[in-house]
Amino acid sequence: MVRWSLEHADGEHYVVVRVGEQVIGRELVIWEGLPRFEAIAGLLVERYPGRVLELRPDEGEAVTYLLGDRLSWVNGIERVNRDIIGPAAPPPGGTA
């Protein structure tokens, strides 16, 4: 599983994309960032074909920044995992 975490450094908030403890990407966080979450999922599938099984935000603040004031986006994380990553994921027993 690939994790979408938030980190605070130098007075800024950052999204940190990780596999285990390895950081594979870091950028400034965006309020209502679900479209960016979707774009990153697509980039991960393109760069690591067949290896990304899901992209999950950490609970709490990471989800808050993804959804922002758009509570109607609450199913967006599942939609990204189903529609973007799901078709590209290997059958059960593959790796992430």
Backbone as CSV, one residue per row, in Angstrom:
resi,resn,N_x,N_y,N_z,CA_x,CA_y,CA_z,C_x,C_y,C_z
1,MET,0.838,-1.179,0.000,0.000,0.000,0.000,0.884,1.245,0.000
2,VAL,0.458,2.217,-0.773,1.130,3.509,-0.817,0.351,4.451,0.096
3,ARG,1.079,5.160,0.966,0.444,6.059,1.942,0.580,7.518,1.517
4,TRP,-0.474,8.269,1.784,-0.545,9.715,1.540,-0.572,10.356,2.921
5,SER,0.540,10.926,3.359,0.665,11.468,4.713,0.860,12.970,4.662
6,LEU,0.618,13.617,5.792,0.910,15.036,5.927,2.087,15.214,6.869
7,GLU,2.912,16.182,6.549,4.096,16.481,7.343,4.201,17.997,7.460
8,HIS,4.672,18.456,8.595,4.865,19.886,8.825,6.362,20.154,8.920
9,ALA,6.844,21.093,8.118,8.262,21.452,8.162,8.423,22.882,7.659
10,ASP,9.314,23.617,8.275,9.634,24.982,7.841,8.397,25.866,7.728
11,GLY,7.424,25.669,8.633,6.217,26.482,8.622,5.237,26.147,7.512
12,GLU,5.449,25.060,6.797,4.584,24.654,5.689,4.006,23.261,5.959
13,HIS,2.944,22.931,5.228,2.352,21.591,5.272,2.684,20.901,3.946
14,TYR,3.134,19.657,4.040,3.500,18.896,2.858,2.742,17.578,2.806
15,VAL,2.451,17.134,1.593,1.989,15.774,1.357,3.239,14.953,1.129
16,VAL,3.317,13.815,1.796,4.439,12.902,1.613,3.857,11.564,1.184
17,VAL,4.278,11.083,0.029,3.819,9.805,-0.499,4.892,8.781,-0.155
18,ARG,4.479,7.700,0.510,5.435,6.697,1.015,5.010,5.276,0.698
19,VAL,5.998,4.443,0.555,5.813,2.997,0.573,6.646,2.526,1.750
20,GLY,5.970,2.029,2.784,6.672,1.731,4.030,7.249,3.030,4.569
21,GLU,8.530,3.042,4.852,9.186,4.261,5.333,9.865,5.034,4.211
22,GLN,9.887,4.469,3.003,10.549,5.127,1.874,9.661,6.215,1.279
23,VAL,10.198,7.423,1.221,9.483,8.550,0.622,9.693,8.488,-0.886
24,ILE,8.582,8.488,-1.635,8.696,8.482,-3.092,8.233,9.808,-3.705
25,GLY,7.692,10.696,-2.875,7.292,12.009,-3.360,6.922,12.924,-2.211
26,ARG,7.119,14.232,-2.434,6.801,15.234,-1.406,6.502,16.541,-2.112
27,GLU,5.390,17.186,-1.731,5.040,18.481,-2.304,4.158,19.238,-1.327
28,LEU,4.005,20.532,-1.545,3.124,21.324,-0.699,1.699,20.779,-0.797
29,VAL,1.009,20.753,0.328,-0.357,20.239,0.358,-1.311,21.266,-0.257
30,ILE,-2.395,20.780,-0.825,-3.430,21.622,-1.411,-4.734,21.363,-0.661
31,TRP,-5.415,22.432,-0.235,-6.741,22.285,0.374,-7.685,21.791,-0.707
32,GLU,-8.557,20.858,-0.365,-9.436,20.201,-1.321,-8.589,19.567,-2.425
33,GLY,-7.625,18.769,-1.986,-6.632,18.197,-2.882,-6.998,16.871,-3.522
34,LEU,-8.258,16.479,-3.509,-8.629,15.196,-4.117,-8.249,15.119,-5.601
35,PRO,-8.412,16.192,-6.393,-7.957,16.100,-7.790,-6.452,15.803,-7.900
36,ARG,-5.648,16.343,-6.991,-4.211,16.054,-7.014,-3.954,14.616,-6.586
37,PHE,-4.704,14.120,-5.595,-4.632,12.727,-5.153,-4.897,11.809,-6.348
38,GLU,-5.909,12.150,-7.129,-6.257,11.371,-8.321,-5.120,11.403,-9.345
39,ALA,-4.542,12.574,-9.561,-3.431,12.702,-10.512,-2.218,11.902,-10.061
40,ILE,-1.908,11.965,-8.768,-0.769,11.206,-8.233,-1.017,9.708,-8.385
41,ALA,-2.246,9.258,-8.136,-2.576,7.838,-8.317,-2.290,7.421,-9.755
42,GLY,-2.707,8.237,-10.708,-2.443,7.936,-12.114,-0.955,7.878,-12.432
43,LEU,-0.193,8.816,-11.871,1.262,8.816,-12.081,1.913,7.568,-11.489
44,LEU,1.454,7.162,-10.311,2.008,5.963,-9.674,1.733,4.718,-10.506
45,VAL,0.517,4.604,-11.023,0.151,3.449,-11.860,1.002,3.442,-13.128
46,GLU,1.227,4.619,-13.706,2.044,4.727,-14.912,3.508,4.388,-14.645
47,ARG,4.017,4.886,-13.540,5.442,4.686,-13.231,5.749,3.284,-12.696
48,TYR,4.813,2.715,-11.933,5.016,1.404,-11.319,3.903,0.449,-11.755
49,PRO,3.826,0.127,-13.048,2.709,-0.687,-13.541,2.617,-2.038,-12.833
50,GLY,1.397,-2.359,-12.404,1.142,-3.643,-11.763,1.636,-3.761,-10.335
51,ARG,2.214,-2.703,-9.788,2.779,-2.796,-8.441,2.021,-1.981,-7.406
52,VAL,1.212,-1.035,-7.821,0.459,-0.197,-6.889,-0.927,-0.809,-6.714
53,LEU,-1.237,-1.231,-5.496,-2.536,-1.845,-5.224,-3.531,-0.856,-4.654
54,GLU,-3.048,0.116,-3.892,-3.932,1.160,-3.379,-3.119,2.336,-2.869
55,LEU,-3.770,3.500,-2.874,-3.209,4.731,-2.332,-4.161,5.162,-1.230
56,ARG,-3.671,5.223,-0.005,-4.514,5.522,1.153,-3.976,6.715,1.932
57,PRO,-4.849,7.681,2.230,-4.429,8.778,3.097,-4.402,8.315,4.549
58,ASP,-3.493,8.873,5.321,-3.514,8.644,6.757,-4.798,9.243,7.314
59,GLU,-5.281,8.693,8.410,-6.490,9.211,9.056,-6.264,10.641,9.539
60,GLY,-7.331,11.380,9.676,-7.273,12.710,10.285,-6.950,13.805,9.300
61,GLU,-5.872,14.522,9.568,-5.536,15.734,8.827,-5.348,15.482,7.326
62,ALA,-4.780,14.354,6.950,-4.576,14.062,5.523,-5.916,13.987,4.798
63,VAL,-6.894,13.353,5.418,-8.235,13.256,4.819,-8.898,14.635,4.805
64,THR,-8.727,15.399,5.869,-9.307,16.744,5.939,-8.818,17.607,4.784
65,TYR,-7.519,17.585,4.502,-6.988,18.379,3.404,-7.466,17.856,2.053
66,LEU,-7.635,16.558,1.902,-8.131,16.007,0.637,-9.557,16.461,0.347
67,LEU,-10.420,16.392,1.342,-11.830,16.705,1.142,-12.143,18.181,1.328
68,GLY,-11.431,18.841,2.242,-11.691,20.239,2.518,-13.138,20.464,2.912
69,ASP,-13.790,21.391,2.254,-15.193,21.711,2.536,-16.148,20.923,1.644
70,ARG,-15.629,20.026,0.846,-16.448,19.287,-0.115,-16.766,17.889,0.420
71,LEU,-17.666,17.840,1.356,-18.030,16.555,1.952,-18.641,15.604,0.931
72,SER,-19.120,16.140,-0.180,-19.653,15.275,-1.236,-18.550,14.427,-1.873
73,TRP,-17.286,14.761,-1.620,-16.163,14.004,-2.156,-15.805,12.807,-1.282
74,VAL,-16.568,12.540,-0.251,-16.202,11.513,0.725,-15.934,10.150,0.075
75,ASN,-16.583,9.834,-1.023,-16.345,8.557,-1.711,-15.236,8.654,-2.754
76,GLY,-14.639,9.819,-2.877,-13.611,10.031,-3.888,-12.373,9.174,-3.719
77,ILE,-11.965,8.929,-2.499,-10.771,8.114,-2.243,-11.013,6.690,-2.739
78,GLU,-12.185,6.146,-2.428,-12.531,4.798,-2.903,-12.640,4.772,-4.423
79,ARG,-13.221,5.826,-5.002,-13.368,5.896,-6.457,-12.001,5.887,-7.138
80,VAL,-11.049,6.647,-6.608,-9.698,6.672,-7.176,-9.081,5.283,-7.115
81,ASN,-9.207,4.623,-5.980,-8.621,3.292,-5.841,-9.311,2.270,-6.744
82,ARG,-10.599,2.411,-6.942,-11.346,1.471,-7.784,-11.120,1.752,-9.270
83,ASP,-11.253,3.019,-9.680,-11.265,3.348,-11.105,-9.890,3.571,-11.718
84,ILE,-8.944,4.062,-10.951,-7.613,4.347,-11.498,-6.642,3.231,-11.168
85,ILE,-6.573,2.872,-9.903,-5.610,1.851,-9.492,-6.159,0.460,-9.722
86,GLY,-7.425,0.231,-9.375,-8.029,-1.092,-9.482,-7.807,-1.797,-10.798
87,PRO,-8.115,-1.166,-11.948,-7.921,-1.851,-13.219,-6.462,-2.186,-13.518
88,ALA,-5.532,-1.413,-12.932,-4.111,-1.624,-13.200,-3.462,-2.580,-12.198
89,ALA,-4.183,-2.894,-11.125,-3.600,-3.728,-10.073,-3.507,-5.176,-10.528
90,PRO,-2.475,-5.882,-10.088,-2.351,-7.301,-10.433,-3.401,-8.109,-9.655
91,PRO,-3.597,-9.358,-10.037,-4.544,-10.188,-9.294,-4.096,-10.372,-7.865
92,PRO,-4.983,-10.806,-6.949,-4.600,-11.026,-5.551,-3.329,-11.855,-5.451
93,GLY,-2.492,-11.455,-4.494,-1.204,-12.132,-4.329,-0.072,-11.336,-4.950
94,GLY,-0.412,-10.237,-5.667,0.611,-9.365,-6.253,1.272,-8.537,-5.173
95,THR,2.051,-7.563,-5.564,2.760,-6.716,-4.583,2.281,-5.285,-4.684
96,ALA,2.612,-4.526,-3.642,2.305,-3.088,-3.653,3.520,-2.342,-3.266
